[in-house]
Amino acid sequence: MVKSTKTLSMTFILSLLLLAAFATTLNVKAQGSATVVFLTTVGGTTNPTGTQTYSDGQTVTMTATPTDSTFMFDRWIIQFDSSSEVLTDNPASITVMGGATYVVEAIFVPLLPPPPITTLPSDISTAAIIVVLASAGGTTNPAPGTYALADATQTTLTAVPADGYQFSHWSISGYPIVGAHGADPFTTTPTDNPYTVDHGYGNRYAYQAVFVPTGSTVPTPTGGASPTPTNTIGGLSMEWWIIIALVVVIVIVLVAFGVFAARRH
């Protein structure tokens, strides 16, 4: 009985030591340094650049600068583990976690003058930015791209369906969406074709032509962002699931030794 009790006590102490060691490893990982890799990109530069190291919980501010007036900053893509995040602020900030590696890329897009205009506005900051998105089932005039205009009051977009398709409507996105366009009341799904843009200057809006098979009824426009993948199961992180599994194993071992000791007694 004494020997069994000692064995049980040693097993319990060993299990606690293993749990403490594992918890310490997780804590050290969380409090270590974070690595942020800023990728080189076409059309502009970032500040900071290269590979940088930051302490756990530090806020990192990053700024994107276009090479010249023919490019415009579009968004940040931040990759962390198996997930990714998109930020449109510039400058933008992220708070890093120790022991982790972040890969940051600034995306710049080339600016074009819409035909028949051949020159870009002298001041891009006050220009009307028109983003024409690609569409399935047809194309547009002007073609998909990012356009900068000093005067958008007479700019029109034309949807050109492919064989077997018909134009349904335009899908417009941007901020602020209300009050920045000339039409009142304003709709984000107009059916005009051609469509007169006439949106506010210093703003950027995206326009996508929606095509449907010939003879189809007009679908209800839908939208929404895709969920960001996370490293969780049932709302708990993988680290917590490992801790729970370790505790379960310890309990099973203790119960087994308790049963063994009782039988010997």
C-alpha positions as CSV (number, residue, x, y, z in Angstrom):
1,M,0.0,0.0,0.0
2,V,2.8,2.4,0.9
3,K,4.7,1.6,-2.3
4,S,1.5,2.1,-4.4
5,T,0.8,5.4,-2.7
6,K,4.4,6.6,-3.4
7,T,4.1,5.5,-7.1
8,L,0.8,7.4,-7.4
9,S,2.3,10.5,-5.8
10,M,5.4,10.4,-8.1
11,T,3.1,10.0,-11.1
12,F,1.0,12.9,-10.1
13,I,4.1,15.1,-9.5
14,L,5.5,14.1,-12.9
15,S,2.3,14.9,-14.7
16,L,2.2,18.3,-13.1
17,L,5.8,19.0,-14.1
18,L,4.9,18.0,-17.7
19,L,1.9,20.3,-17.8
20,A,3.9,23.2,-16.3
21,A,6.7,22.6,-18.9
22,F,4.2,22.7,-21.7
23,A,2.5,25.8,-20.4
24,T,5.9,27.5,-20.0
25,T,6.7,26.6,-23.7
26,L,3.5,28.2,-24.9
27,N,4.1,31.3,-22.8
28,V,7.7,31.7,-24.1
29,K,6.5,31.3,-27.6
30,A,3.8,34.0,-27.1
31,Q,6.3,36.4,-25.5
32,G,9.1,36.0,-28.0
33,S,9.9,38.3,-30.9
34,A,7.6,38.6,-33.9
35,T,9.0,38.7,-37.5
36,V,7.4,40.9,-40.1
37,V,8.5,40.4,-43.8
38,F,7.7,43.3,-46.1
39,L,7.7,42.0,-49.7
40,T,9.1,44.1,-52.6
41,T,6.2,45.0,-54.9
42,V,5.7,46.7,-58.3
43,G,4.4,50.2,-58.5
44,G,5.6,51.5,-55.1
45,T,7.5,51.1,-51.9
46,T,6.8,50.5,-48.2
47,N,8.1,51.9,-45.0
48,P,9.4,49.8,-43.2
49,T,11.0,47.5,-45.8
50,G,12.7,44.1,-45.7
51,T,12.6,41.8,-42.6
52,Q,11.9,43.5,-39.3
53,T,11.7,42.2,-35.7
54,Y,9.2,43.4,-33.1
55,S,8.4,42.6,-29.5
56,D,5.3,40.8,-28.5
57,G,2.2,43.0,-28.5
58,Q,4.0,45.9,-30.4
59,T,1.9,48.0,-32.9
60,V,3.5,48.2,-36.3
61,T,2.6,51.1,-38.5
62,M,3.3,50.8,-42.2
63,T,3.1,53.3,-45.1
64,A,2.8,52.6,-48.8
65,T,4.1,55.1,-51.3
66,P,3.4,54.8,-55.1
67,T,6.4,55.1,-57.4
68,D,4.8,58.0,-59.3
69,S,1.4,59.4,-60.3
70,T,0.8,56.5,-62.7
71,F,0.2,54.1,-59.8
72,M,-2.2,54.1,-56.8
73,F,-2.1,52.2,-53.6
74,D,-4.9,49.7,-53.4
75,R,-4.6,47.5,-50.3
76,W,-2.4,45.6,-47.9
77,I,-2.4,41.8,-47.9
78,I,-1.2,40.4,-44.5
79,Q,-0.5,36.6,-44.2
80,F,-0.2,35.0,-40.8
81,D,-0.1,31.2,-40.4
82,S,-2.8,29.9,-42.7
83,S,-5.0,33.0,-42.5
84,S,-4.8,36.3,-44.3
85,E,-6.2,39.8,-43.8
86,V,-6.8,42.7,-46.2
87,L,-6.4,46.3,-45.0
88,T,-7.2,49.4,-47.2
89,D,-6.0,52.1,-44.8
90,N,-2.7,53.9,-45.6
91,P,-0.9,54.2,-43.3
92,A,-2.1,51.0,-41.6
93,S,-1.3,49.4,-38.3
94,I,-1.2,45.8,-37.0
95,T,-0.5,44.4,-33.5
96,V,1.9,41.5,-33.7
97,M,2.2,38.4,-31.5
98,G,5.5,37.1,-30.3
99,G,6.8,34.0,-31.9
100,A,4.8,34.6,-35.1
101,T,5.9,35.5,-38.6
102,Y,3.9,38.0,-40.7
103,V,4.2,38.5,-44.5
104,V,3.0,41.9,-45.6
105,E,2.5,43.0,-49.3
106,A,1.4,46.4,-50.5
107,I,-0.6,46.2,-53.7
108,F,-0.4,49.1,-56.2
109,V,-2.5,49.4,-59.3
110,P,-1.7,51.2,-62.5
111,L,-3.8,54.3,-63.3
112,L,-5.2,54.8,-66.8
113,P,-7.0,57.7,-68.5
114,P,-10.3,56.4,-69.9
115,P,-10.6,56.7,-73.7
116,P,-10.7,59.0,-75.5
117,I,-8.7,60.9,-72.8
118,T,-5.0,60.4,-73.1
119,T,-3.6,62.1,-70.0
120,L,-3.9,61.5,-66.3
121,P,-5.1,64.3,-63.9
122,S,-2.4,66.6,-62.6
123,D,-3.6,65.9,-59.0
124,I,-4.5,62.3,-58.3
125,S,-5.6,63.1,-54.7
126,T,-8.6,65.0,-56.0
127,A,-9.4,62.8,-59.0
128,A,-12.4,60.6,-59.4
129,I,-11.1,57.0,-59.4
130,I,-13.2,54.5,-61.4
131,V,-12.4,50.8,-60.9
132,V,-14.0,48.7,-63.7
133,L,-14.1,45.1,-62.6
134,A,-14.1,42.1,-64.9
135,S,-17.3,40.3,-65.5
136,A,-18.4,36.8,-66.4
137,G,-20.6,36.7,-69.5
138,G,-19.4,39.8,-71.2
139,T,-17.1,42.8,-71.1
140,T,-17.2,46.5,-70.7
141,N,-16.2,49.7,-72.5
142,P,-13.8,50.9,-71.2
143,A,-12.2,47.6,-70.4
144,P,-11.6,46.4,-66.8
145,G,-9.0,48.6,-65.1
146,T,-8.5,51.5,-62.7
147,Y,-9.1,54.9,-64.3
148,A,-8.4,58.4,-62.9
149,L,-10.4,61.4,-64.2
150,A,-10.3,65.1,-63.5
151,D,-13.9,65.4,-64.7
152,A,-16.2,62.4,-64.4
153,T,-19.5,64.2,-65.1
154,Q,-19.8,62.9,-68.6
155,T,-18.0,59.5,-68.2
156,T,-20.1,56.5,-69.3
157,L,-19.7,52.8,-68.8
158,T,-21.1,50.4,-71.4
159,A,-21.8,46.7,-70.8
160,V,-21.3,44.4,-73.8
161,P,-22.8,40.9,-73.3
162,A,-21.2,37.9,-74.9
163,D,-23.2,35.5,-77.1
164,G,-25.8,33.7,-75.0
165,Y,-25.9,36.4,-72.3
166,Q,-27.8,39.6,-71.6
167,F,-27.0,42.6,-69.4
168,S,-28.8,42.6,-66.0
169,H,-27.4,45.5,-63.9
170,W,-24.4,47.2,-62.5
171,S,-23.0,46.5,-59.1
172,I,-21.5,49.6,-57.5
173,S,-19.3,49.6,-54.3
174,G,-17.3,52.2,-52.5
175,Y,-17.5,54.6,-49.5
176,P,-19.3,56.8,-48.9
177,I,-21.8,55.3,-51.3
178,V,-24.7,57.7,-50.6
179,G,-24.4,61.4,-51.5
180,A,-21.2,61.1,-53.6
181,H,-23.0,60.5,-56.9
182,G,-24.9,62.9,-59.0
183,A,-28.1,60.9,-59.2
184,D,-30.7,61.3,-56.4
185,P,-32.1,58.9,-55.3
186,F,-29.1,56.7,-55.9
187,T,-29.0,52.9,-56.3
188,T,-26.1,50.6,-56.1
189,T,-27.6,48.3,-58.8
190,P,-28.6,50.6,-61.7
191,T,-29.9,49.0,-64.9
192,D,-28.9,51.9,-67.2
193,N,-26.7,50.9,-70.1
194,P,-24.7,52.9,-70.8
195,Y,-24.3,54.2,-67.2
196,T,-23.2,57.7,-66.5
197,V,-20.7,57.6,-63.6
198,D,-20.7,61.2,-62.2
199,H,-19.3,60.4,-58.8
200,G,-17.5,62.5,-56.2
201,Y,-13.9,63.6,-56.6
202,G,-11.3,62.3,-54.3
203,N,-13.3,59.1,-54.0
204,R,-12.9,55.6,-55.5
205,Y,-15.8,53.4,-56.6
206,A,-15.9,50.0,-58.2
207,Y,-18.3,49.1,-61.0
208,Q,-19.0,45.6,-62.2
209,A,-21.4,44.7,-65.0
210,V,-23.6,41.7,-64.2
211,F,-24.7,39.5,-67.0
212,V,-27.2,36.6,-67.0
213,P,-28.0,33.9,-69.6
214,T,-30.3,35.1,-72.3
215,G,-33.9,34.7,-71.2
216,S,-33.1,34.5,-67.5
217,T,-34.9,36.6,-64.9
218,V,-32.9,39.3,-63.1
219,P,-31.2,37.9,-60.0
220,T,-31.3,39.6,-56.7
221,P,-27.8,41.2,-56.1
222,T,-26.0,39.8,-53.2
223,G,-22.7,40.6,-51.6
224,G,-20.6,40.2,-48.5
225,A,-17.0,39.4,-47.5
226,S,-15.7,35.8,-47.2
227,P,-15.0,34.7,-43.7
228,T,-11.4,35.0,-42.6
229,P,-10.0,31.5,-41.8
230,T,-8.9,31.0,-38.2
231,N,-6.7,28.5,-36.4
232,T,-9.5,27.4,-34.1
233,I,-11.7,24.4,-33.5
234,G,-15.0,24.9,-31.7
235,G,-14.0,28.4,-30.8
236,L,-10.7,27.3,-29.0
237,S,-7.2,27.7,-30.3
238,M,-5.1,24.6,-31.1
239,E,-2.9,25.3,-28.1
240,W,-5.8,25.1,-25.7
241,W,-7.0,21.8,-27.3
242,I,-3.5,20.4,-26.7
243,I,-3.6,21.5,-23.1
244,I,-7.0,19.9,-22.7
245,A,-5.8,16.7,-24.3
246,L,-2.8,16.6,-22.0
247,V,-5.0,17.1,-18.9
248,V,-7.3,14.3,-20.0
249,V,-4.3,11.9,-20.5
250,I,-3.0,12.9,-17.0
251,V,-6.4,12.2,-15.4
252,I,-6.6,8.8,-17.2
253,V,-3.1,7.9,-15.9
254,L,-4.0,8.9,-12.3
255,V,-7.2,6.9,-12.4
256,A,-5.4,3.9,-13.8
257,F,-2.8,4.0,-11.1
258,G,-5.5,4.5,-8.5
259,V,-7.4,1.4,-9.6
260,F,-4.1,-0.6,-9.7
261,A,-3.2,0.6,-6.1
262,A,-6.7,-0.3,-4.9
263,R,-6.5,-3.8,-6.3
264,R,-3.0,-4.4,-4.8
265,H,-4.4,-3.3,-1.4
